[in-house]
Each structure stands twice: as structure tokens, then as C-alpha cells.
Amino acid sequence: MPSNPRRSLFGRRPQADRATPAQLAALTDAFFACESTMGQIAPAVRAARAVSPGSIPPAEWDAVRDQYDGVITQYLTVSAEGSPEATPPAVDNCLRGFAQVSATLDRFGRTHSRALNAGKAAVAGAEQADRDARVAATSALAALDSARSEYVGLTSVRAAADALAQNLSAFEAASGITDRRQTGEAVVAAATNVQQLLDKAPNMAADADRTIRSLDTRRQAVTTRLEKIPAVVSSLLREFSAECSADLVSTPDDVRADLAAATTELDRARSLVSGAPDEALAATERARTLLTHADDELDRAFDRLTDLREVRHDPVEASAQVRFRVRDAQHFALGHGLEREWGSVLDAQSDRIDRAATTLERIHPDYWSYLTQLRAVDSRITEIITRMREQVARH
């Protein structure tokens, strides 16, 4: 006879002491339910940590994992084929363990819902970026393969294709969620650039030729305006103190330099239209930038004369407009209980207006300094009003 009457000859418990198939099936169901919950939370925790380190305390998550690992170890022991530990009390104990882990996971999920949701969103974004990157790259590479050789050989297209290849390499090497998303977005942008350049390639020569003609016309207009600048500078020096136009003395030379450089770029563009229209377009864009700068410089001189004459005609009116804005801001502060925070700041703006007026008391009034200070106050008032409105909106 066996020494232990409760066991069989081969060490197994009598059938009456073993859990029933239904009990074991219930235990398996509890395992899968708990495993499913963990399968949802664990990736979100990893993502949350990657996106925002410290958003979930490591010790708290480690405690949850330890509790989970403990009940899984217990389950594997009880559920093993022919396990002598598969008794009804052991199954009940394991079921309670799964229930406790599930409750812990639920509490953890509620406590850290914001961080976990952010992690899930990051994972979804990375996955979408991955798909978008692969689709965009495949499409761009197919377009390069099918494009005419003269289009593929354009400098801009070759550079775009090289950039796509480099971004693809970085994308394939990326591992973290943030890096994966960022490199995926870079691939999409590079692929889009390739596609756009190939789409434009057939019309680049015509576009370059049309742009050159347009900028030639603009260059002539700038040249015509430049011819009027000596008279403008002369009027500034004759009518106002030298301080009012000191920063404009070099304007004629600056504009002539811009015109010369723009002419060089347009000549270069003309020489490239037939063989390298993309480079011709690049040259026209440089010419456009130079002409825009020249126009801006001329505007400064013409506008300066107009502004100074207006201020000289009625300096009080210029300050009155700004004072009105200060008073308006003060009324706003009072009406919304913000006078303690902004009252002294607004009073200081009134003082700045008073100090600006002292520049007009000289033998040779500095109208430009006066106007510049008024504009600075006006800009500051705009900033203050914006901030006060934001404070009101928050409350």
C-alpha cells in the first residue's frame, strides 16, 4: 500500500482532490482576460515612457508587473499537465490572484489615463507615419524609375532623390517611437519633394523664361525708383535734422549693389534655361530676393520723408493716438480687475510718451526719434492688451 493513501501509485492526487475540467477552464479564461488587459496597458506604458519620461513612476509600474508575474507563475504551476498542485483550493487562490491583478491594472489605468492615452496616440502616430513613409517612398521611387532621363538628371531632382535615400536609411535605422515618427515624416516630405519636382520638370524651362522676363521688368522699375532717391535724401537732409535720416545715407549704394547682384543672377538664369532649367529657376529666386530687398530699402526712404512731414505738421496728433490706446488699455484693466498687475506698466507707457516729446524741444527736433518711440509704445500696448485678454479668457 502507498505510504500516503491520498495519492495514487504514481504520485497523482485522487480524482476527488483534483480540480474539475470546468474549474481549470475558468482559470484559463481568467488568465486570458488578465493577459489581454496587460497586453493593452504594457505597450502604452512603454510608449508613455518613451514620449514623456517620468510621466509614469517606474516603482509603481514595477510593483504592478511583480504582482502580475507572481500570479502568472502560480497559474503555470497549477495549470501544467498532470500537476499535483491542481487542487480546487489552489485554483480558487489563483482565480483570486487574477481578480486582484485585474483590479490593480484597472486602477493603474485610471490613475495614469492621460499618460497612457498619450502613449497610445504616440504609437498610433508612429504606425501611421510608418505606413505613410513606405507608401510615399514607393511612389516616389516608382516615379523616378519611369521619368524621362533628362528630368531625372536635373540637379534639383538628383539632390531630392539623394535626400530621399538618406531619409529612408535613417527611417529604417530608427527604433524609438519618437524617432520612428520623425524619420517617417521626413521620408514623406522628401518623397513629396521628389514627386513635385518631377511634376514641374516638363514646364521648368518655360517657367524660368517667364520668370526672367518678369524680374527684368521689376528690375527696371527698381532702377527708375532709384533715380528719385537723391532728391528724397536731399529733402530729408534739408527739412529735418541729420539724425532723422542717418540710417538712410547708404541706401543708394545698397540698392545699386542689389541691382548689380540681381543682374548677375538673371544673366546666369538666362544661360541655364535650356540645359538646366531648375538651376535657372534657383537663380531667379535669388534675383527676386535681391530685388525685394532693394524695393524695401527704397520704401524706407520714401516712407520716411512722408512720415516725418506728417509728424512735423501735427506732432500732438501722433502722440494723441497712442495716448488714446494707453487709456483704452487702462480702462480694460480696470474693468477686469487687472489694475494691480498692469496698472504701473501702463502708467510707464504714458511716461514714455512724455519723454519722447522732449526730443522735439531741441533747436533741431528729432522727429524720427519721436516717431520711433511712439511706435515702440504702441507695439508694447498691443502686447499688453493681448496678454490681458488671454488672462480674462482663462478665467
Phi, psi and chi 1 to 4 in degrees:
 res  aa     phi    psi   chi1   chi2   chi3   chi4
   1 MET       -  144.2  -66.2  -69.2  -67.6      -
   2 PRO   -65.1  149.4  -17.4   29.0      -      -
   3 SER   -66.2  -30.6   59.5      -      -      -
   4 ASN  -109.7  106.5 -175.6   -9.5      -      -
   5 PRO   -66.0  -13.8   25.2  -35.2      -      -
   6 ARG   -83.7  -10.1  -66.4 -179.7   61.4   81.8
   7 ARG  -111.3  154.8  -66.6 -176.2  179.0  -86.7
   8 SER   -80.5  178.6   67.9      -      -      -
   9 LEU   -61.5  -27.5  -69.4  174.6      -      -
  10 PHE  -101.9   18.1  -61.9   99.2      -      -
  11 GLY    86.4    2.3      -      -      -      -
  12 ARG   -90.5  148.7  -61.3 -175.6   63.1  176.3
  13 ARG   -70.4  152.6  -68.0 -178.7 -178.4  -85.7
  14 PRO   -59.2  153.6  -22.9   32.1      -      -
  15 GLN   -56.3  -33.5 -168.6   67.2   26.0      -
  16 ALA   -67.0  -24.1      -      -      -      -
  17 ASP   -92.5   -3.7  -68.4  -18.0      -      -
  18 ARG   -96.5  150.9  -69.6 -176.4   59.8   76.9
  19 ALA   -65.2  146.0      -      -      -      -
  20 THR   -76.4  161.0   65.9      -      -      -
  21 PRO   -55.7  -36.0  -28.8   36.9      -      -
  22 ALA   -65.5  -40.3      -      -      -      -
  23 GLN   -65.2  -42.4  -69.6  171.5  -39.3      -
  24 LEU   -66.2  -36.2  -68.2  173.0      -      -
  25 ALA   -65.1  -39.9      -      -      -      -
  26 ALA   -63.5  -37.7      -      -      -      -
  27 LEU   -64.9  -41.0 -178.0   60.1      -      -
  28 THR   -63.7  -41.1  -60.5      -      -      -
  29 ASP   -60.7  -42.3  -70.5  -17.9      -      -
  30 ALA   -63.4  -38.0      -      -      -      -
  31 PHE   -62.2  -48.3  161.4   73.5      -      -
  32 PHE   -65.3  -36.8  -78.8  121.3      -      -
  33 ALA   -64.9  -43.6      -      -      -      -
  34 CYS   -68.0  -40.4 -170.8      -      -      -
  35 GLU   -61.9  -37.8 -177.2   78.5   -3.1      -
  36 SER   -65.3  -43.4  175.1      -      -      -
  37 THR   -62.7  -45.7  -57.2      -      -      -
  38 MET   -62.4  -36.9  176.2   58.9   81.9      -
  39 GLY   -64.9  -22.5      -      -      -      -
  40 GLN   -87.2  -39.0  -65.8  173.9   11.8      -
  41 ILE   -80.0  -42.3  -69.6 -176.6      -      -
  42 ALA   -57.6  -48.5      -      -      -      -
  43 PRO   -62.9  -34.4  -21.1   33.1      -      -
  44 ALA   -67.8  -35.8      -      -      -      -
  45 VAL   -64.8  -46.5  170.2      -      -      -
  46 ARG   -59.9  -41.6  -70.6 -165.8  -64.3  -88.0
  47 ALA   -67.1  -42.0      -      -      -      -
  48 ALA   -62.1  -40.7      -      -      -      -
  49 ARG   -65.0  -36.9  -74.7  175.3  161.2 -179.4
  50 ALA   -70.3  -40.0      -      -      -      -
  51 VAL   -77.9  -40.9  172.9      -      -      -
  52 SER  -139.4   83.2  179.4      -      -      -
  53 PRO   -54.9  135.0  -24.5   34.7      -      -
  54 GLY    91.0   -6.9      -      -      -      -
  55 SER   -68.3  -25.7   59.1      -      -      -
  56 ILE  -124.4  118.2  -64.8  179.3      -      -
  57 PRO   -58.6  124.1  -23.1   33.6      -      -
  58 PRO   -56.6  -41.2  -25.0   34.9      -      -
  59 ALA   -62.4  -37.5      -      -      -      -
  60 GLU   -66.7  -43.6 -171.8  173.9  -15.2      -
  61 TRP   -69.8  -36.5  175.4 -120.3      -      -
  62 ASP   -62.2  -37.7  -70.8  -16.2      -      -
  63 ALA   -65.0  -39.6      -      -      -      -
  64 VAL   -64.2  -44.5  173.1      -      -      -
  65 ARG   -64.0  -39.0  -72.5  -56.9  -56.1 -103.0
  66 ASP   -63.9  -41.8  -71.3  -15.7      -      -
  67 GLN   -63.2  -43.2 -176.6 -177.4   -1.4      -
  68 TYR   -63.6  -47.7  172.5   81.0      -      -
  69 ASP   -61.3  -36.1  -68.9  -18.5      -      -
  70 GLY   -63.4  -45.9      -      -      -      -
  71 VAL   -72.3  -30.0   75.5      -      -      -
  72 ILE   -66.2  -41.0  -69.3  -62.6      -      -
  73 THR   -61.3  -42.8  -60.7      -      -      -
  74 GLN   -62.0  -43.1 -175.7 -178.3    2.0      -
  75 TYR   -63.1  -44.2  165.3   75.4      -      -
  76 LEU   -62.7  -34.3  -67.3  174.8      -      -
  77 THR   -69.2  -46.0  -60.4      -      -      -
  78 VAL   -70.8  -37.1  172.2      -      -      -
  79 SER   -89.1   -4.6   64.4      -      -      -
  80 ALA   -60.9  145.7      -      -      -      -
  81 GLU   -57.3  123.1 -179.6   68.9   24.3      -
  82 GLY    70.2   18.1      -      -      -      -
  83 SER   -64.4  130.7  170.9      -      -      -
  84 PRO   -69.7  -10.3   26.6  -35.0      -      -
  85 GLU   -90.0    1.4  -55.4  -58.7  -36.0      -
  86 ALA   -81.6   62.5      -      -      -      -
  87 THR   -97.9  157.6   64.9      -      -      -
  88 PRO   -55.0  -44.1  -29.5   37.4      -      -
  89 PRO   -62.1  -38.8  -25.2   36.3      -      -
  90 ALA   -66.1  -39.3      -      -      -      -
  91 VAL   -64.4  -44.8  169.6      -      -      -
  92 ASP   -60.5  -41.9  -71.9  -18.6      -      -
  93 ASN   -63.1  -40.4 -174.3   49.1      -      -
  94 CYS   -68.2  -38.7 -163.4      -      -      -
  95 LEU   -61.8  -41.6  -75.8  170.2      -      -
  96 ARG   -62.6  -38.4  -76.6 -166.8  -64.6  -86.2
  97 GLY   -62.3  -42.0      -      -      -      -
  98 PHE   -65.0  -39.3  -83.9  128.4      -      -
  99 ALA   -63.7  -40.8      -      -      -      -
 100 GLN   -65.8  -41.4  -68.8  168.0   -5.5      -
 101 VAL   -64.1  -42.9  170.3      -      -      -
 102 SER   -60.8  -40.9  -65.2      -      -      -
 103 ALA   -65.1  -40.1      -      -      -      -
 104 THR   -63.2  -43.3  -62.0      -      -      -
 105 LEU   -64.2  -38.7  -71.6  170.9      -      -
 106 ASP   -63.7  -44.6  -72.9  -17.9      -      -
 107 ARG   -62.9  -42.8  -75.8 -164.8  -58.2  -85.8
 108 PHE   -61.5  -42.3 -177.2   89.2      -      -
 109 GLY   -63.7  -39.8      -      -      -      -
 110 ARG   -70.2  -41.5  -70.0 -166.8  -61.2  -87.5
 111 THR   -63.2  -39.4  -58.7      -      -      -
 112 HIS  -113.1   32.0  -59.0  -70.2      -      -
 113 SER   -59.8  -40.0   60.3      -      -      -
 114 ARG   -63.6  -48.3  179.2  174.1  -63.9 -178.8
 115 ALA   -65.2  -39.9      -      -      -      -
 116 LEU   -67.8  -40.3  -66.7  174.0      -      -
 117 ASN   -63.9  -38.8  -72.4  -24.8      -      -
 118 ALA   -63.7  -39.2      -      -      -      -
 119 GLY   -64.3  -43.9      -      -      -      -
 120 LYS   -62.4  -41.3  -68.8  175.1 -176.2  176.8
 121 ALA   -63.4  -38.0      -      -      -      -
 122 ALA   -65.1  -41.3      -      -      -      -
 123 VAL   -62.9  -45.7  169.8      -      -      -
 124 ALA   -61.8  -40.2      -      -      -      -
 125 GLY   -64.7  -40.3      -      -      -      -
 126 ALA   -66.3  -40.1      -      -      -      -
 127 GLU   -65.7  -41.1  -68.5  173.5  -11.3      -
 128 GLN   -66.0  -40.6 -174.8   62.1   51.2      -
 129 ALA   -63.2  -36.5      -      -      -      -
 130 ASP   -62.7  -48.4 -171.6  -70.7      -      -
 131 ARG   -63.8  -45.6  -69.6 -169.5  -67.4  -89.6
 132 ASP   -61.4  -40.5  -69.1  -14.1      -      -
 133 ALA   -63.5  -44.3      -      -      -      -
 134 ARG   -67.4  -40.8  -64.4 -170.5 -176.6  -77.7
 135 VAL   -65.5  -46.3  169.3      -      -      -
 136 ALA   -64.1  -43.2      -      -      -      -
 137 ALA   -65.4  -42.5      -      -      -      -
 138 THR   -60.8  -43.5  -61.3      -      -      -
 139 SER   -65.2  -43.7  177.9      -      -      -
 140 ALA   -66.3  -41.8      -      -      -      -
 141 LEU   -66.0  -37.0  -68.0  173.4      -      -
 142 ALA   -66.0  -38.6      -      -      -      -
 143 ALA   -64.5  -39.3      -      -      -      -
 144 LEU   -64.1  -40.3  -75.4  168.2      -      -
 145 ASP   -65.1  -33.7  -73.0  -20.1      -      -
 146 SER   -95.2   -8.9   61.5      -      -      -
 147 ALA   -75.2  156.6      -      -      -      -
 148 ARG   -65.8  146.8  -66.3  171.2   57.6  172.4
 149 SER   -61.0  -34.8   59.0      -      -      -
 150 GLU   -68.9  -24.6   60.3  -94.7   33.2      -
 151 TYR   -79.6  -43.4  -60.2  155.9      -      -
 152 VAL   -63.6  -29.6  176.4      -      -      -
 153 GLY   -80.7   -5.9      -      -      -      -
 154 LEU   -61.4  142.2  -69.0  171.7      -      -
 155 THR   -56.2  -44.4  -59.3      -      -      -
 156 SER   -65.9  -38.0   57.7      -      -      -
 157 VAL   -69.3  -42.3  174.2      -      -      -
 158 ARG   -61.4  -42.9  -69.6 -159.1  -51.4  -88.6
 159 ALA   -64.3  -39.8      -      -      -      -
 160 ALA   -66.8  -39.2      -      -      -      -
 161 ALA   -65.4  -39.6      -      -      -      -
 162 ASP   -64.0  -41.4  -70.6  -17.6      -      -
 163 ALA   -64.0  -39.3      -      -      -      -
 164 LEU   -62.2  -44.5  174.9   58.1      -      -
 165 ALA   -61.2  -42.3      -      -      -      -
 166 GLN   -66.0  -41.7  -68.3  170.9    3.0      -
 167 ASN   -67.9  -34.3  -78.8  -66.4      -      -
 168 LEU   -64.7  -40.8  -88.1  172.3      -      -
 169 SER   -63.1  -43.6  -64.4      -      -      -
 170 ALA   -64.7  -36.9      -      -      -      -
 171 PHE   -64.9  -45.2  170.0   68.6      -      -
 172 GLU   -66.5  -28.8  -63.6  -63.7   -8.3      -
 173 ALA   -85.2  -15.8      -      -      -      -
 174 ALA   -71.0  145.9      -      -      -      -
 175 SER  -126.7  -43.8   55.7      -      -      -
 176 GLY   -68.5  158.7      -      -      -      -
 177 ILE   -58.9  -49.5  -68.3  174.5      -      -
 178 THR   -63.7  -45.5  -58.8      -      -      -
 179 ASP   -63.8  -39.2  -73.7  -14.4      -      -
 180 ARG   -63.5  -43.5 -163.8   74.2  176.9  165.0
 181 ARG   -67.2  -45.3 -173.2 -173.0   68.7 -109.5
 182 GLN   -65.5  -43.9  -69.5  176.0  -15.3      -
 183 THR   -69.6  -32.3   54.7      -      -      -
 184 GLY   -65.1  -42.7      -      -      -      -
 185 GLU   -64.2  -36.1  -69.1  171.3   -9.7      -
 186 ALA   -65.7  -37.1      -      -      -      -
 187 VAL   -64.0  -44.7  167.5      -      -      -
 188 VAL   -59.9  -44.4  171.5      -      -      -
 189 ALA   -63.5  -42.2      -      -      -      -
 190 ALA   -66.8  -41.1      -      -      -      -
 191 ALA   -66.0  -40.2      -      -      -      -
 192 THR   -61.8  -40.1  -60.2      -      -      -
 193 ASN   -63.0  -41.7 -172.1   39.2      -      -
 194 VAL   -59.4  -48.9  168.7      -      -      -
 195 GLN   -60.5  -44.1  -65.5  -87.7   21.4      -
 196 GLN   -64.4  -41.7  -70.6  175.7  -17.0      -
 197 LEU   -65.1  -40.5  -72.4  170.3      -      -
 198 LEU   -66.2  -36.7  -71.9  175.0      -      -
 199 ASP   -65.8  -35.9  -70.3  -17.7      -      -
 200 LYS   -81.5  -21.8  -66.5  176.3 -178.4  176.9
 201 ALA   -51.1  -46.2      -      -      -      -
 202 PRO   -61.1  -26.4  -24.3   36.0      -      -
 203 ASN  -106.3    4.8  -61.4  -44.4      -      -
 204 MET   -61.4  -42.1  -83.8 -173.4 -177.3      -
 205 ALA   -62.7  -44.8      -      -      -      -
 206 ALA   -65.2  -40.4      -      -      -      -
 207 ASP   -63.7  -41.8  -70.6  -16.9      -      -
 208 ALA   -64.4  -43.8      -      -      -      -
 209 ASP   -62.7  -42.8 -173.7   62.8      -      -
 210 ARG   -65.7  -41.0 -177.1  166.1   51.7 -107.5
 211 THR   -66.1  -39.1  -57.2      -      -      -
 212 ILE   -60.7  -45.5  -69.5  168.9      -      -
 213 ARG   -63.2  -41.5  -69.3 -162.6  -57.7  -87.8
 214 SER   -63.6  -42.8  173.3      -      -      -
 215 LEU   -73.0  -28.7  -68.7  176.9      -      -
 216 ASP   -60.7  -42.7  -87.1  -26.1      -      -
 217 THR   -63.4  -42.8  -59.2      -      -      -
 218 ARG   -65.6  -39.3 -176.8  176.1  178.8 -176.7
 219 ARG   -60.7  -40.0  179.7 -178.2   55.5  174.1
 220 GLN   -64.6  -37.5 -174.7   55.8   51.0      -
 221 ALA   -65.4  -40.3      -      -      -      -
 222 VAL   -64.5  -40.6  172.2      -      -      -
 223 THR   -61.3  -40.9  -59.2      -      -      -
 224 THR   -64.4  -42.2  -60.1      -      -      -
 225 ARG   -65.7  -37.3  -67.3 -173.2   72.2 -159.6
 226 LEU   -60.2  -33.1  175.7   59.7      -      -
 227 GLU   -64.3  -20.2  -66.2  171.5   -3.7      -
 228 LYS   -91.6  -10.1  -59.5  175.7 -177.8  177.9
 229 ILE   -64.9  -41.0  -79.8  -65.9      -      -
 230 PRO   -55.0  -39.4  -28.6   37.5      -      -
 231 ALA   -66.9  -37.1      -      -      -      -
 232 VAL   -66.3  -46.4  171.7      -      -      -
 233 VAL   -63.5  -39.8  172.8      -      -      -
 234 SER   -61.1  -43.0  175.8      -      -      -
 235 SER   -64.5  -40.1  -65.4      -      -      -
 236 LEU   -61.1  -46.0  -75.5  167.3      -      -
 237 LEU   -70.2  -31.8  -67.6  173.2      -      -
 238 ARG   -77.6  -37.5 -173.8  173.9   61.4 -104.7
 239 GLU   -93.7  -23.3  -62.7  179.3   30.5      -
 240 PHE  -133.0  165.5  -57.3   95.9      -      -
 241 SER   -65.3  156.6   62.0      -      -      -
 242 ALA   -60.8  -29.9      -      -      -      -
 243 GLU   -61.3  -26.0  -66.2   90.3  -20.4      -
 244 CYS   -70.7  -16.6  -68.7      -      -      -
 245 SER  -137.0   17.7   57.8      -      -      -
 246 ALA   -59.3  -35.5      -      -      -      -
 247 ASP   -79.1   -2.8   58.8  -38.5      -      -
 248 LEU  -106.3   -1.4  -59.9  177.5      -      -
 249 VAL   -59.1  -37.2  171.8      -      -      -
 250 SER   -87.3    1.3   64.6      -      -      -
 251 THR   -54.6  -48.6  -64.4      -      -      -
 252 PRO   -57.8  -44.5  -25.4   36.5      -      -
 253 ASP   -66.1  -39.8  -69.9  -21.7      -      -
 254 ASP   -63.0  -42.9  -67.3  -18.8      -      -
 255 VAL   -67.4  -40.8  172.4      -      -      -
 256 ARG   -62.4  -38.5  -81.5 -169.6  -74.2  -90.8
 257 ALA   -64.0  -41.9      -      -      -      -
 258 ASP   -62.8  -42.0  -75.3  -23.7      -      -
 259 LEU   -63.9  -41.8  -77.4  170.0      -      -
 260 ALA   -63.8  -44.2      -      -      -      -
 261 ALA   -66.4  -39.0      -      -      -      -
 262 ALA   -64.9  -38.5      -      -      -      -
 263 THR   -61.5  -43.1  -61.5      -      -      -
 264 THR   -60.6  -43.6  -61.0      -      -      -
 265 GLU   -66.7  -39.0  -68.2  -64.9  -14.2      -
 266 LEU   -69.0  -37.1  -70.3  173.8      -      -
 267 ASP   -63.5  -40.6  -71.7  -17.1      -      -
 268 ARG   -64.1  -41.2  172.8  174.8  169.1   74.3
 269 ALA   -61.4  -42.6      -      -      -      -
 270 ARG   -60.0  -37.8  -93.2 -175.4  -75.8  -88.1
 271 SER   -74.2  -15.0   70.0      -      -      -
 272 LEU  -105.9   -8.1  -68.2  169.4      -      -
 273 VAL   -54.1  -48.3  168.3      -      -      -
 274 SER   -74.7  -39.3   58.7      -      -      -
 275 GLY   -96.2  -30.2      -      -      -      -
 276 ALA  -142.7   69.6      -      -      -      -
 277 PRO   -60.9  -28.6   22.0  -33.9      -      -
 278 ASP   -67.4  -39.6   55.5  -22.5      -      -
 279 GLU   -69.1  -32.6  -66.3 -176.8   50.1      -
 280 ALA   -63.6  -42.7      -      -      -      -
 281 LEU   -64.6  -37.4  -77.7  169.0      -      -
 282 ALA   -62.8  -39.8      -      -      -      -
 283 ALA   -66.2  -37.1      -      -      -      -
 284 THR   -66.6  -33.5   62.7      -      -      -
 285 GLU   -68.0  -36.0  -73.6  -51.9  -53.9      -
 286 ARG   -66.2  -40.2  -67.7 -168.9  -67.8  -87.7
 287 ALA   -63.7  -39.8      -      -      -      -
 288 ARG   -61.8  -41.7 -171.8 -169.0  -54.1  -80.8
 289 THR   -62.3  -42.2  -61.3      -      -      -
 290 LEU   -65.0  -41.8  -70.0  161.4      -      -
 291 LEU   -69.5  -34.5  -67.7  174.3      -      -
 292 THR   -64.3  -42.4  -63.8      -      -      -
 293 HIS   -63.2  -42.1 -178.6  -98.7      -      -
 294 ALA   -61.8  -43.5      -      -      -      -
 295 ASP   -61.5  -42.1 -102.2  -28.1      -      -
 296 ASP   -63.1  -40.8  -70.0  -16.7      -      -
 297 GLU   -63.4  -40.7  -71.2  -64.2  -64.6      -
 298 LEU   -66.9  -40.1  -67.7  171.2      -      -
 299 ASP   -59.0  -41.6  -74.7  -18.2      -      -
 300 ARG   -57.2  -43.7  -80.8 -153.4  -46.6  143.6
 301 ALA   -68.7  -47.9      -      -      -      -
 302 PHE   -63.6  -43.6  -76.3  104.7      -      -
 303 ASP   -66.5  -34.8  -67.8  -14.1      -      -
 304 ARG   -60.5  -45.7  180.0   75.0   55.6   84.7
 305 LEU   -62.1  -44.1 -177.7   58.5      -      -
 306 THR   -63.4  -46.9  -60.0      -      -      -
 307 ASP   -63.3  -43.3  -67.9  -17.2      -      -
 308 LEU   -65.7  -38.9  -68.7  177.3      -      -
 309 ARG   -64.5  -39.3  -76.3  173.0  173.0  170.8
 310 GLU   -65.3  -43.1  -71.0  179.3   -5.6      -
 311 VAL   -66.7  -42.0  172.6      -      -      -
 312 ARG   -61.2  -37.8 -177.8 -178.9   59.5 -170.9
 313 HIS   -64.5  -39.4  175.6   70.2      -      -
 314 ASP  -151.5   78.9 -166.6  -11.9      -      -
 315 PRO   -64.0  -30.2   19.8  -30.7      -      -
 316 VAL   -66.8  -38.9  174.6      -      -      -
 317 GLU   -61.2  -39.3  173.3   61.6   20.0      -
 318 ALA   -61.5  -42.6      -      -      -      -
 319 SER   -76.9  -30.6   63.1      -      -      -
 320 ALA   -60.9  -39.7      -      -      -      -
 321 GLN   -62.3  -41.0  -65.4  176.7   13.0      -
 322 VAL   -71.9  -39.4 -176.7      -      -      -
 323 ARG   -60.8  -37.8  -72.1 -173.5 -169.4  -80.7
 324 PHE   -61.1  -40.1  175.1   81.2      -      -
 325 ARG   -67.5  -36.5  -65.2 -154.0   64.5 -148.3
 326 VAL   -62.8  -47.0  173.1      -      -      -
 327 ARG   -62.6  -39.4  -72.9 -165.4  -62.8  -88.3
 328 ASP   -61.3  -42.3 -171.3   51.3      -      -
 329 ALA   -66.1  -37.7      -      -      -      -
 330 GLN   -64.5  -42.1  -70.8  170.8  -30.8      -
 331 HIS   -62.9  -39.3  -70.1  -40.7      -      -
 332 PHE   -62.8  -44.4 -175.1   90.4      -      -
 333 ALA   -62.1  -44.2      -      -      -      -
 334 LEU   -64.1  -41.9  -73.1  169.4      -      -
 335 GLY   -68.0  -18.4      -      -      -      -
 336 HIS  -120.8   17.2  -66.4   87.0      -      -
 337 GLY    68.0   31.7      -      -      -      -
 338 LEU  -111.2   11.6  -59.9  174.1      -      -
 339 GLU   -66.7  -31.0   65.7  -84.6    8.9      -
 340 ARG   -64.9  -40.1  176.1  171.5  -63.9 -178.8
 341 GLU   -80.5  -37.8 -179.5  175.7   -4.2      -
 342 TRP  -112.6   -7.4  -67.1  105.6      -      -
 343 GLY   -59.4  -50.7      -      -      -      -
 344 SER   -66.4  -33.2   60.9      -      -      -
 345 VAL   -65.4  -42.2  179.1      -      -      -
 346 LEU   -70.9  -35.9  -69.5  168.0      -      -
 347 ASP   -61.7  -36.7  -71.0  -17.2      -      -
 348 ALA   -63.8  -29.9      -      -      -      -
 349 GLN   -69.9  -35.8  -54.3  -45.8  -54.4      -
 350 SER   -63.6  -40.1  -67.7      -      -      -
 351 ASP   -63.2  -37.2  -66.8  -20.2      -      -
 352 ARG   -63.7  -36.9  -70.0  176.2   67.7 -175.5
 353 ILE   -65.3  -41.0  -64.0  172.9      -      -
 354 ASP   -63.4  -42.2  -67.2  -23.0      -      -
 355 ARG   -66.4  -36.2  -71.8 -164.8  -60.1  -87.3
 356 ALA   -60.9  -35.7      -      -      -      -
 357 ALA   -65.3  -23.1      -      -      -      -
 358 THR   -66.8  -20.3   62.1      -      -      -
 359 THR   -70.2  -12.7   62.0      -      -      -
 360 LEU   -93.4   -4.6  -56.5 -178.1      -      -
 361 GLU   -89.2   -1.4  -62.4  171.9   -0.9      -
 362 ARG   -77.6  169.1  -53.0  171.3 -175.2  172.4
 363 ILE   -61.4  -40.1  -63.5  175.9      -      -
 364 HIS  -116.8   92.2  -59.5  -69.8      -      -
 365 PRO   -56.8  140.0  -22.6   34.0      -      -
 366 ASP   -97.4   82.3 -170.2  -15.3      -      -
 367 TYR   -64.2  -30.7  -69.9  104.0      -      -
 368 TRP   -70.8  -41.8  179.4 -124.0      -      -
 369 SER   -61.2  -42.4  175.4      -      -      -
 370 TYR   -58.1  -50.3  176.1   63.7      -      -
 371 LEU   -66.7  -38.6 -175.0   56.9      -      -
 372 THR   -63.2  -42.0  -61.4      -      -      -
 373 GLN   -67.1  -38.3  -68.4 -179.2   64.0      -
 374 LEU   -63.4  -41.0  -69.2 -179.7      -      -
 375 ARG   -66.0  -35.3  -72.3  173.9  174.2  173.9
 376 ALA   -65.3  -41.1      -      -      -      -
 377 VAL   -64.7  -43.8  172.6      -      -      -
 378 ASP   -59.1  -42.4 -170.4   71.0      -      -
 379 SER   -64.9  -40.7  176.7      -      -      -
 380 ARG   -65.2  -38.9  177.4   62.2  172.3  148.2
 381 ILE   -63.3  -41.9  -67.8  -59.6      -      -
 382 THR   -58.8  -43.4  -63.0      -      -      -
 383 GLU   -62.9  -44.3  176.8 -171.7  -25.4      -
 384 ILE   -64.3  -44.5  -68.5  171.0      -      -
 385 ILE   -62.0  -41.3  -70.0  175.8      -      -
 386 THR   -60.0  -45.3  -62.0      -      -      -
 387 ARG   -67.0  -38.1  -67.9  178.7   62.3 -178.6
 388 MET   -65.6  -41.6  -71.1 -165.0  -62.4      -
 389 ARG   -62.9  -37.8  -70.1 -173.0 -173.8  -78.6
 390 GLU   -64.0  -41.2  -71.1  173.5   -8.6      -
 391 GLN   -62.1  -43.4  -72.7  179.7 -100.2      -
 392 VAL   -63.2  -42.0  171.7      -      -      -
 393 ALA   -63.9  -34.5      -      -      -      -
 394 ARG   -70.1  -23.4  -75.2 -163.6  -64.2  -91.4
 395 HIS  -103.4      -  -65.9   84.0      -      -
